[in-house]
Amino acid sequence: MRVAVLGATRGMGREVARRLATRGDSLVLLGRTPAALDELATDLQVRGARKVSTVPLDLADPTSFAPALDAAKAFLTRIDAVVITAGAFGTQEQLEDDVELCHRVLDLDFTKTILLCEEVRKRLLADGGGQLVVFSSVAGDRGRKTVGLYGATKAGLSHYLDALDHRYRSAGLVTTCVKPGFVRTEMTAGLKEPPFAADPDEVAEVVVAAIDRQSPQVYAPGIWRLVMLVIRHLPRFVMRRVGF
Amino acid sequence: MGTDLESLTRQATLSRGLGRSYGDASLPAQGVAEVVGTRLADRMLAFDEQTGVLRAQAGLSLHDLARTFLPRGWFSPVSPGTWYVTLGGMVASDIHGKNHHVAGTIGRHVRALRMRVASGEVLEVTRSSHPDLFAATLGGMGLTGHILEVELQLQKLSSPWIWRESIQCPSFDELLEGVAQSAEAWPQTVAWIDTLATGKHLGKGVLMRGRWARPEEAPARQPRRGLQPTVPFLAPSWAINDLTVRAINFAYYHKQIVPFVEGPVTPHSWFTPLDSIKHWSRAYGRRGFTQHQAVIPREAGLGKVREYCELIAKRGGTGLLCVLKDCGPEGEGLLSFPKPGISVPIDLPVKPGLQDFIDELNRFVLDVGGRIYLTKDGFTRREHFEAMEADRLPRFREVRRTWDPDLKLRSAMSQRLLGDPG
């Protein structure tokens, strides 16, 4: 496959890129920090990627989207899939206390991510189709005490991705919404680990399988499908009482 | 924890990999709040397909290395009993494997290390550039400097599968003789022993010998780890008791219905049987467990190995997968564990009386001129350790004095065994 990845220098994005590289895919790494991108490009090359290039893209700056995607396509000749795992994070307490951070998380994780998806959508459809793989979160499945604000962006994002898949799958644009549970990454370092916490690599395995199956939605690890099924159906009086 | 080890290690007193060692080697010294976690620093930096030389950051796990390189026909020339270890940890423990008698420890295959030493300098360390520091770092438990990068010679494989023979042995002598005889023709040998068998059944076990399969013996597909069941939460502390271990050991001995089995197996199951159960250590419950591993030197004789196993069996050292290994010659690491003889590891649930038991084991080991494996140790007393290492420890201390006169790099283990200040 020929894949462009945003957010490949860290966490889950990095492990997805590695799994794709190991099987010999061609990759373009999109991101803000050239040094980090170049370091990862070397890693992916050693792991067996057919070819790897890096292209600057800043999620906060929508004017960077079009040129970056043009450059990615020029390198890959055709883009089969775009993986988006970038974003910002804050705990509920941090976001409640810090308006600036809150604004940034709401803006990047919802508005800017969707603007980027739209740019990708137009291009993939113009090229006859492709796959858009976007990392949302189980936090968007139910309003919960501990992830209200962050979860709201993910709820909106999941909703958008769901609709995108309904609308364009017949035209050849496959949308995959990835909903990871708690994953041990730099983003979550220092947070208390809930049950079913997973390593980025376990998530990546599930995600790559979902890309191959062209699933519209995937929980990673899979156990979260069950967990969220339960949580979505918990009555309100229970949600008010429990701590999560 | 992070991907940039060079900046993270600037002030730190210790680095830690995946934390799979059984004792306090990767725990901070008293009064130190944090150690550097290297596991996110796991980039591969270079690989030469012609020579098989891999260079990577210290946090690269063997699990990752296996997944990436087994399909390409390369692997680490030495593999410990778990792949959830980092390259840096493998060097710091100077790990050995089932092929120790032919391949030595991992140190033999390390070509270079990039290290941050106590002075803050970052150095490229090789056998020829800094012979003393290189030798002290192999098996040096992270006390000589932070390992940032490792350059390792990989081994070219005839196939990604292992050809193994597995032979039931009803008695101790047969088992140990079998291991000794297999050593010449087989690069990989171990003996699994039922720790709860006593009397005439003492030493009942299974002799396992293996080698990388020849292409014509190997299945055409790539080997994969099967389903990994998990222990989802901490078991109650009584879950591992004599009865359950007896049942597990019985199953393990009799899982081969006939006394002799041969055929190809995946390297996953050959090298790391316990990795196939995620979070297996949770089965020991909240109190947890430790290990003790000693080598009984060849010159002490097999009789002493038998005595040692009797001592363990008598005290009811409950243990899963106790695997004896005949070690080959000593490596170049100043504090490396293996030396010619039989290495005997034992799992020990943490419970009252543990300290006395470990002291008793250590007195025995000391008597026969053996030594213990620091990676497995959390309870040995300083005087026992110093007596066991009377010949080698002064040299290690000297190298440490040269590179770290103020003992900046230290751990809970170095406080316990070397008397480092808090």
HADDOCK unambig.tbl for C-alpha pairs under 7 A between the chains (distance, minus, plus):
assign (segid A and resid 22 and name CA) (segid B and resid 68 and name CA) 6.25 0.50 0.50
assign (segid A and resid 42 and name CA) (segid B and resid 45 and name CA) 6.34 0.50 0.50
assign (segid A and resid 43 and name CA) (segid B and resid 43 and name CA) 5.41 0.50 0.50
assign (segid A and resid 43 and name CA) (segid B and resid 44 and name CA) 4.69 0.50 0.50
assign (segid A and resid 43 and name CA) (segid B and resid 45 and name CA) 5.71 0.50 0.50
assign (segid A and resid 46 and name CA) (segid B and resid 44 and name CA) 6.38 0.50 0.50
assign (segid A and resid 46 and name CA) (segid B and resid 45 and name CA) 6.94 0.50 0.50
assign (segid A and resid 46 and name CA) (segid B and resid 46 and name CA) 5.93 0.50 0.50
assign (segid A and resid 46 and name CA) (segid B and resid 47 and name CA) 6.00 0.50 0.50
assign (segid A and resid 47 and name CA) (segid B and resid 68 and name CA) 6.31 0.50 0.50
assign (segid A and resid 186 and name CA) (segid B and resid 2 and name CA) 6.96 0.50 0.50
